[in-house]
Amino acid sequence: MSEDMVRKNVLLLRPYVPGKPIEEVERELGITDIIKMASNENALGPSPRAVEAMKKAVEEVGLYPDGNCFALRREVARHLGVEPENLIFGNGSDDVIHMIGLTFLQCGDDCVQGDVTFSQYEAAATLKRLPLPSRADEGFHLRR
């Protein structure tokens, strides 16, 4: 595909580079018993209740999932004491940040992010053609 067919701001997106797997760090450093503190991984593994729920859910993998998360939305809303329409669900934080960016960011808006932070914030801004100036050394000076 020719690059001139793709929106210019999409070409500015950089692929996410994940941290090294535990096995690779162990080989490189010659150590064991590493606990990874990044990438939203759980060193303790999933809870037994989550494993049971996954085993039950495997029976339904041939069905298209409810994209509106009706049952989950209703139960979380009840638990939190909020209205179901006040909740947003997505396929991980990447998806939720992407939806928030598409919903609220306008071309021409000012946008800032902390340094170093989750790469999806920059991707959401880039898709709306918003520059994200690096302010690591000088801090942020926000107008009211």
C-alpha positions in Angstrom: 0.0 0.0 0.0 1.2 3.5 -0.9 1.9 5.8 2.1 0.1 8.6 0.2 -3.2 6.7 0.8 -2.8 6.9 4.6 -3.5 9.9 6.7 -0.3 11.7 7.6 -1.0 11.6 11.3 -1.4 7.8 11.2 2.1 7.5 9.7 3.4 9.3 12.8 2.2 6.6 15.2 5.0 4.5 16.7 4.5 0.9 17.5 4.4 -0.1 21.2 7.6 -1.7 22.4 6.9 -4.0 25.3 9.3 -4.6 28.2 11.5 -7.7 28.0 10.0 -11.0 29.0 11.2 -12.4 32.4 13.0 -15.3 30.6 15.1 -12.9 28.5 16.1 -10.8 31.5 17.1 -14.0 33.4 19.3 -15.1 30.5 20.9 -11.7 30.1 21.6 -11.1 33.8 22.1 -14.7 34.9 19.5 -14.3 37.7 16.3 -16.0 38.6 13.1 -15.3 40.7 12.4 -12.0 38.9 9.1 -10.3 39.6 8.1 -8.0 36.7 6.6 -4.8 38.0 5.4 -3.4 34.6 3.1 -4.3 31.7 0.1 -4.8 34.0 1.2 -8.3 34.8 0.4 -10.1 38.0 3.3 -12.0 39.6 0.8 -14.0 41.6 -1.2 -15.2 38.6 -5.0 -15.0 38.1 -7.3 -15.6 41.1 -8.9 -19.0 41.3 -12.3 -17.4 40.8 -11.1 -15.8 37.6 -9.8 -19.2 36.4 -13.2 -20.8 37.1 -15.0 -18.0 35.3 -12.7 -18.4 32.2 -13.3 -22.2 32.2 -17.1 -21.6 32.2 -16.7 -18.9 29.5 -14.8 -21.2 27.2 -18.1 -22.9 26.4 -19.3 -19.7 24.7 -16.3 -18.7 22.7 -18.1 -19.5 19.5 -20.6 -16.8 20.2 -20.0 -13.1 19.4 -19.7 -11.3 22.8 -22.0 -8.6 24.0 -20.1 -5.4 23.0 -22.3 -3.3 25.2 -21.4 -5.5 28.3 -25.1 -5.5 29.4 -24.8 -7.9 32.4 -21.4 -6.6 33.5 -22.5 -2.9 33.1 -25.6 -3.6 35.2 -23.7 -5.4 38.0 -20.8 -2.9 38.1 -23.3 0.0 38.2 -25.2 -1.6 41.0 -22.0 -2.3 43.0 -20.8 1.3 42.6 -24.2 2.9 43.0 -24.0 4.7 39.6 -26.2 4.7 36.5 -25.1 2.1 33.9 -24.8 4.8 31.2 -22.1 6.5 33.3 -19.7 3.5 32.7 -17.4 2.9 29.8 -16.0 -0.5 28.9 -13.4 -1.5 26.4 -10.9 -4.2 25.4 -8.2 -3.0 27.8 -6.9 0.4 28.7 -5.6 1.0 25.2 -9.2 0.8 23.8 -10.6 3.0 26.6 -8.0 5.7 26.1 -8.5 5.5 22.3 -12.3 6.0 22.8 -11.8 8.9 25.2 -9.4 10.6 22.7 -11.8 10.2 19.8 -14.7 11.5 21.9 -13.1 14.5 23.6 -10.0 15.7 21.7 -10.6 18.2 18.9 -8.2 19.2 16.2 -6.4 22.4 17.5 -6.8 21.5 21.2 -3.8 21.8 23.5 -2.7 18.5 24.9 -0.1 17.6 27.5 1.1 14.3 29.0 3.6 13.3 31.7 7.0 12.0 30.7 7.5 9.0 30.8 3.9 7.7 30.5 1.8 5.2 28.7 2.3 5.4 24.9 -1.5 5.2 24.2 -1.9 8.8 25.4 0.4 10.0 22.6 -1.3 7.8 20.1 -4.7 9.2 20.9 -3.4 12.8 20.5 -1.5 11.9 17.3 -4.7 10.6 15.7 -6.3 13.9 16.3 -3.2 15.8 14.9 -2.4 17.3 18.3 1.2 18.0 19.1 2.5 16.7 22.4 5.5 18.9 23.4 8.1 17.4 25.6 8.2 19.2 28.9 10.3 16.8 30.9 12.9 19.4 31.9 10.7 22.5 32.3 7.4 21.3 33.7 4.0 22.3 32.6 2.7 25.9 32.5 -1.1 25.7 32.2 -3.4 28.6 31.4 -6.7 29.0 33.2 
